[in-house]
Structures are given as structure tokens and as C-alpha cells.
Amino acid sequence: MPTSSTGITIYGTQIELDTKQIVEIPITTGLNGTTIKLIAHAVVGARPGPVLCIMNTIHGGEWFAMEPLRQVRNALDTSQMAGAVIIAPVVNPAAFALDVRNVPDQVDSPDLNRIFPGPLTSTGDQIVAALTEHLIRNSDALIDFHMGPKGAAFTDALTGSDFPEEVSKRSLELALAFGSPIVRHAPMISGFPGPKSSKPYAAAVLGIPGFGGEVGGAGFGPKLDAVWHRRTVDGIHGVMAAMGILAQAPDHLPTRQLVYRNAHRINPRVGGILRPELTGSEMGIEVEEGQVLGRITSPYTGEVLEELKAPANGLAYYVGREHPVYPGGWAFGLAQIDDDARWVTNEEGAV
Ligand SMILES: [Zn+2]
């Protein structure tokens, strides 16, 4: 829902045009007696226009977009904006406090990105219900940031080919405007992660387009941190421009972007130490079917327990660094280049 001449209302708080303001949305009281709350940063432009909702850390260990979100919020000049951005940097404070993916309570709904619209009374359900009602429902588009969980970095944007037709088309346009070199456009309602996750719920039930953004991961060093933060900031500005909130997009699009359907997780079948053949800075490169991407060695005997090979030709959309992995832990992801994939090329002069 676009902002009006009187600004925007979040959880009963009226935020005037040309204003930045923090809104607190209390959720519940935890067993330790503290109030669990959502914090939303509203950046409301001087002129009415569409609203972009940005959420981060719905998986508590996936906090990496926090710094670029801080930079976006601080640097935006509301006098130059038509519309608003609502940024919720930590939507799962219960899991974030423990640096883990899910709420630790012994309940049916520990993973917040699988329980929309939050029908029960667990902490996670109540967070999701508040997020849906007070932030997502009142927006015109949604970006949901995730990242490589511990030890892995990602470069992709993910949206649904089975969203309602116009919503699907707009979602893909926005994902491309974000500038990700790899964009998955695949069934998300009938496929992964299903209708109870954030983007499919927003698209199918609320009619709001959106995509998941995954740029980088923790622990790859300050040079890559800076590159990935820059890409996230530019990407958000690109989406804001595509929505008309900003007048101009940065010159941030890669020369070509792969829109693909078929993804492969090349994660180990055994636990051990991941010894990668690809580095974080090589993320996004083309790999060939059969290419060894990494090996799993035993922490106990030193022997090689498993070779991780590319099952098809494609782009490596996530890459693990050397770290201990569980069976199924994050090692490599492949965006398959096949008849279901296509390249989108951008104008000469794009970086
Ligand atoms: Zn996630």
C-alpha cells in the first residue's frame, strides 16, 4: 500500500513524510521475562509513493545483510524519495540471540520461514503474525534477506514462477533490478520452500511481489565483506529505482544475469572438514559436470571421505570455505545451465 500525503502508519504510529523513525512492535514475553519485539526502521520519502519492505534474519544465524541495511538506512535522503522503505533488520531475535537458524523452544513451528501466517501462539508464530500484519501486508514489494549459514557464502536471488502471473512477472523484474548475477525463477508454492514461507505467502495470499536476496556470507574476510555489502546496498537502490521510490538506479547491473530453474545442493553425505576447490571470490563462476568442487576429510583419521562433484554444467551459486560440516551441511550450490535457463544481458557499459 503506497504512502499517502500524511505518510505511513505502522503499529498505530503515524510517521510523517520526509522522516526516518524507529517503530517497536512488542510480540510477547519470553520465559526469561524479557519482551520479545520487532524493530522496524521506517524511511519515509518527502513525496507519496510505493513501500518496499525489507526483512532480515528470519533465520537467526543469517544476519549478514545487517551492515548494508544499516548503510542504506543511514544514507537514504528522504527529500529525494517518493514512497518509503521499511527495514526490519532482525525479525527473529529469539534465534539471532543464539546465532542459530530456528527458535530453540520445543514447539511445532521452530522455523519461522515455514509457518506463515503464524496461526499458533508460539514465539515464532506470533513474530510471523506481527511481521505479516504490520509490515508485509502494508507494503508493495518484499525483499527477504538470507545468507550462507556458517561457513558458506551465497550469490543469488530467488523468486517464484508459480506466483500469480502478474506477481511472478513483477517479482522477477525486481529480482533482476537487484542485480544478482544468478536469479532462480522456479516453483516456490508447489516446490521449495512451500506456501508457508515468506515470499510465496506474500505473493499468493497478499498479492505482493518479492524475492529472497542472498549476497555473501560471514567469515570470508574484510575485502569480500566490502564487495558483498556494496552489492547489497546498490541492489536495494536498484529495486527502489525500479519501484519509482528513487529517481535513478546505480550503475550496478552485471553484463549478464542467469535466470534458471533447476538448482542442485552439492552438500556432503558425511560429516567432516570441507576442503574446497573454489574460493569465495570465485563464487558465481561456471563449473562443468563432473568437476570436483571440494572434498570432505575426516577430522579423526585424515582420510578423504567424500568428493563433491558438480552434477551438471552451471554456476556455483554458493561456496563453502574450509570448515567442519555436518551431513547435509552447506558446501556448494549449482544453478544448472540447461533448456530451462536463459541469460538476460544488460546494456554495454554496465559493470
Ligand atoms: Zn535462510
Boltz pocket constraint, residues with backbone or C-beta under 6 A from the ligand:
constraints:
  - pocket:
      binder: B
      contacts: [[A, 59], [A, 62], [A, 145], [A, 146], [A, 147]]
      max_distance: 6.0
